[in-house]
Every structure is written in structure tokens, then in C-alpha cells.
Amino acid sequence: MKKYSVLIGIAVVVIGLFWAYLVYAGEPIEQIKKTTDKIIDIVKDPALKAPEKEPERRKLIRAAVDEIFDWDEMAKRTLGRHWRKRTEEEKKQFIYLFGKLLERTYLDKVEGYSGEKVIYVGDRVEGNYALVKVKINTKQETEIRVLYRMRKKDRKWMVYDISIEGVSLINNYRTQFNNILVRSSYKKLIEKLKAKVGQ
């Protein structure tokens, strides 16, 4: 799980101090690259490198990621069949906590990476859904295959799932959350999420 967490951390931020090679540029890929460029600027900004600037820097990174990640859809898919049972207030709370969970678990890792080479392989669009294929070559000369699942929302391509070497982020969390919901309760799941995000 720790290794998977690290890999997702890289993929969530194909973003960061990476060398990027664009093999094929479709609209979904361009959307990811646009966000990547924004975060590169934030991470490299000398004015944001001081330790006391860390909160501001991370806030800016999160804001950039928010532009391309469809948190509502991701949260809905992680709860699966349990989503329909939730009230509107519960849904809003879950979306917020799930976003904070990913931020705490993965986005903090963006500043620790450098030297990885990212190759945008291509994308496939079917209606309002798209797949974006990416390869990450690490310093250890390991190739990591990443697949972004996107959907068009308000005329913009948004990420709703990431797969690393065939392992889906959403499916991974859905399994974890479903186990808690089946064995315990929704209240218990919320308690666990709050504990993980420090609330």
C-alpha cells in the first residue's frame, strides 16, 4: 500500500519537477498539461520556497489541482451504491473529506519529486469520456504506466480516476470504504476520514 501511495502521488501530480514529452496532443491531454505547467510554476517559484511559505505554496497547488479533478464524481464513485442513501449534507461533507484525504495522502508528495520523465502517450475520446495514457520513467529507470480517466463537465475535461499499472485509485478506495460500511456504519467511515485529515 505504501508503494501504491507513492506511485499515486507521482500520478496525481504528473505535475511537479518533471521533464515532459508530448507525443500526441488531444484536448484531454492539453487539459492535464495546462495544470502541470501551473504547478511547475508554483513549485519553482523562488518566492514560495522559504519554509514559512509552505502553507501558501500548498494552497496554490491544491487550487491548481482543483481545476482538473472532479471531486464530486470521484467521491460518488468511491461510495458506489452507498452514495444514493446519503443526504445532500452528507454528500457535501463526504466530498470535502475525500478531497482533504487525497490532499493529505498524495498532494504533499509533489514537492519531493524531481527528475522523473513524463511521456504523454496519447488519448482516446468517446463522447464525453476520455482516457489519457502516460508513461513515467523514474531515475531508477523503471517505467510506470498511468491511465487518467476523464469526463467532460461544463465543457472542460476533468479527471475522475487514475490507474497505476492497472490499479484504480477509485476502486481501491471503494473497496476500503465498502468494507467499513458493511462491517460497521457510515458514521464510522466519517469518523475515520476525519481522523485521517486531522479534524
C-alpha positions as CSV (number, residue, x, y, z in Angstrom):
1,M,0.0,0.0,0.0
2,K,2.9,2.4,0.8
3,K,4.4,1.8,-2.7
4,Y,1.0,2.4,-4.3
5,S,0.6,5.6,-2.3
6,V,3.9,6.8,-3.6
7,L,3.0,6.0,-7.2
8,I,-0.3,7.7,-7.0
9,G,1.5,10.7,-5.5
10,I,3.5,10.9,-8.7
11,A,0.5,10.4,-11.0
12,V,-1.8,12.9,-9.2
13,V,0.9,15.4,-9.9
14,V,2.3,14.5,-13.3
15,I,2.9,17.9,-12.3
16,G,5.9,19.0,-10.4
17,L,9.6,18.9,-11.4
18,F,9.2,16.6,-14.3
19,W,10.6,16.6,-17.8
20,A,7.5,16.2,-20.1
21,Y,7.5,14.9,-23.6
22,L,4.3,15.3,-25.6
23,V,3.9,12.5,-28.2
24,Y,0.3,13.3,-29.1
25,A,-1.8,16.3,-28.0
26,G,-5.5,15.9,-27.8
27,E,-7.8,18.1,-25.9
28,P,-7.8,16.0,-22.7
29,I,-4.0,15.8,-22.7
30,E,-3.8,19.5,-23.1
31,Q,-6.0,20.0,-20.1
32,I,-3.7,17.9,-18.0
33,K,-0.6,19.7,-19.4
34,K,-2.1,23.1,-18.6
35,T,-2.5,22.1,-15.0
36,T,1.0,20.6,-15.0
37,D,2.5,23.9,-16.2
38,K,0.7,25.8,-13.5
39,I,2.1,23.6,-10.7
40,I,5.6,23.6,-12.2
41,D,5.5,27.4,-11.9
42,I,4.3,27.2,-8.3
43,V,7.0,24.7,-7.2
44,K,9.8,26.5,-9.0
45,D,8.8,30.0,-7.8
46,P,11.7,31.3,-5.6
47,A,9.3,33.5,-3.7
48,L,7.5,30.4,-2.4
49,K,10.5,28.2,-1.5
50,A,11.0,29.5,2.1
51,P,9.7,27.2,4.9
52,E,7.3,29.9,6.1
53,K,5.7,29.9,2.6
54,E,4.8,26.2,2.7
55,P,1.1,26.8,3.6
56,E,0.7,29.3,0.8
57,R,2.5,27.1,-1.7
58,R,0.4,24.1,-0.9
59,K,-2.8,26.1,-1.1
60,L,-1.8,27.2,-4.6
61,I,-1.0,23.6,-5.6
62,R,-4.4,22.4,-4.3
63,A,-6.2,25.2,-6.2
64,A,-4.4,24.2,-9.4
65,V,-5.4,20.5,-8.9
66,D,-9.0,21.5,-8.1
67,E,-9.2,22.9,-11.7
68,I,-8.8,19.5,-13.2
69,F,-10.0,17.0,-10.6
70,D,-13.8,16.2,-10.4
71,W,-14.0,15.7,-6.7
72,D,-17.8,15.3,-6.8
73,E,-17.6,12.4,-9.3
74,M,-14.6,10.8,-7.5
75,A,-16.4,10.9,-4.2
76,K,-19.6,9.5,-5.7
77,R,-17.8,6.6,-7.3
78,T,-15.8,5.7,-4.2
79,L,-19.1,5.3,-2.2
80,G,-20.7,3.3,-5.1
81,R,-24.1,2.0,-4.2
82,H,-24.0,3.7,-0.8
83,W,-24.0,7.2,-2.4
84,R,-27.7,7.2,-3.1
85,K,-28.5,6.6,0.6
86,R,-26.8,9.8,1.7
87,T,-28.5,13.2,2.3
88,E,-27.3,16.3,0.4
89,E,-25.5,17.5,3.5
90,E,-23.8,14.1,3.9
91,K,-22.7,14.2,0.3
92,K,-21.2,17.6,0.7
93,Q,-19.3,16.6,3.8
94,F,-18.1,13.4,2.2
95,I,-16.8,15.2,-0.9
96,Y,-14.9,17.7,1.3
97,L,-13.4,15.0,3.5
98,F,-12.4,12.8,0.5
99,G,-10.7,15.8,-1.2
100,K,-8.8,16.5,2.0
101,L,-7.8,12.8,2.3
102,L,-6.3,12.8,-1.1
103,E,-4.6,16.1,-0.4
104,R,-3.0,14.8,2.8
105,T,-2.1,11.4,1.3
106,Y,-0.8,12.4,-2.1
107,L,-0.5,16.1,-2.9
108,D,2.0,16.7,-0.2
109,K,4.4,14.5,-2.1
110,V,4.6,16.7,-5.1
111,E,7.4,18.8,-3.7
112,G,9.6,15.7,-3.1
113,Y,9.9,14.6,-6.7
114,S,12.5,15.7,-9.3
115,G,14.0,14.2,-12.4
116,E,11.1,11.9,-13.4
117,K,10.4,11.9,-17.2
118,V,6.8,12.0,-18.2
119,I,5.7,10.9,-21.7
120,Y,2.2,11.8,-22.8
121,V,1.5,8.8,-25.0
122,G,-2.0,9.7,-26.3
123,D,-5.7,9.9,-25.5
124,R,-8.9,8.3,-26.7
125,V,-12.2,10.2,-26.6
126,E,-15.6,8.6,-26.7
127,G,-18.4,11.1,-26.4
128,N,-18.0,12.9,-23.1
129,Y,-15.4,10.4,-21.7
130,A,-11.7,10.1,-22.4
131,L,-8.7,8.0,-21.5
132,V,-5.3,9.7,-21.3
133,K,-2.2,7.4,-21.4
134,V,1.0,8.5,-19.8
135,K,4.3,6.8,-19.0
136,I,6.6,7.9,-16.2
137,N,10.3,6.9,-16.3
138,T,11.9,7.2,-12.9
139,K,15.5,7.9,-12.0
140,Q,15.8,4.1,-11.3
141,E,14.9,3.5,-15.0
142,T,11.6,2.0,-14.0
143,E,8.7,2.6,-16.4
144,I,5.3,3.3,-14.7
145,R,2.1,3.2,-16.8
146,V,-0.5,5.7,-15.8
147,L,-4.1,6.0,-17.1
148,Y,-6.2,9.0,-16.5
149,R,-10.0,8.7,-16.8
150,M,-11.7,11.9,-17.7
151,R,-15.1,13.2,-18.4
152,K,-16.3,16.5,-20.0
153,K,-18.0,18.6,-17.4
154,D,-19.2,22.2,-18.2
155,R,-17.2,22.0,-21.5
156,K,-14.0,21.1,-19.6
157,W,-12.2,17.8,-19.3
158,M,-11.9,16.7,-15.7
159,V,-10.1,13.7,-14.1
160,Y,-12.3,11.3,-12.1
161,D,-9.9,8.3,-11.7
162,I,-6.3,7.4,-12.0
163,S,-4.9,3.9,-12.6
164,I,-1.3,3.0,-11.9
165,E,-0.1,-0.2,-13.5
166,G,-3.7,-1.3,-13.8
167,V,-4.7,-0.4,-10.2
168,S,-7.5,2.1,-9.9
169,L,-7.4,4.8,-7.3
170,I,-11.2,4.9,-7.1
171,N,-11.6,1.1,-7.0
172,N,-9.0,0.9,-4.2
173,Y,-10.9,3.4,-2.0
174,R,-14.3,1.9,-2.9
175,T,-13.1,-1.4,-1.6
176,Q,-11.8,0.2,1.7
177,F,-14.9,2.3,2.2
178,N,-17.3,-0.6,1.4
179,N,-15.6,-2.8,3.9
180,I,-16.1,-0.2,6.7
181,L,-19.8,0.4,5.6
182,V,-20.6,-3.3,5.5
183,R,-18.9,-4.2,8.8
184,S,-19.8,-1.0,10.7
185,S,-21.6,2.1,9.6
186,Y,-21.5,5.4,7.6
187,K,-20.9,7.2,10.8
188,K,-17.8,5.1,11.5
189,L,-16.5,5.8,8.0
190,I,-16.8,9.6,8.6
191,E,-15.1,9.3,11.9
192,K,-12.2,7.5,10.3
193,L,-11.9,10.1,7.5
194,K,-12.0,13.0,10.0
195,A,-9.2,11.3,12.0
196,K,-7.1,10.9,8.9
197,V,-7.4,14.5,7.8
198,G,-6.9,15.8,11.3
199,Q,-10.4,17.0,12.1
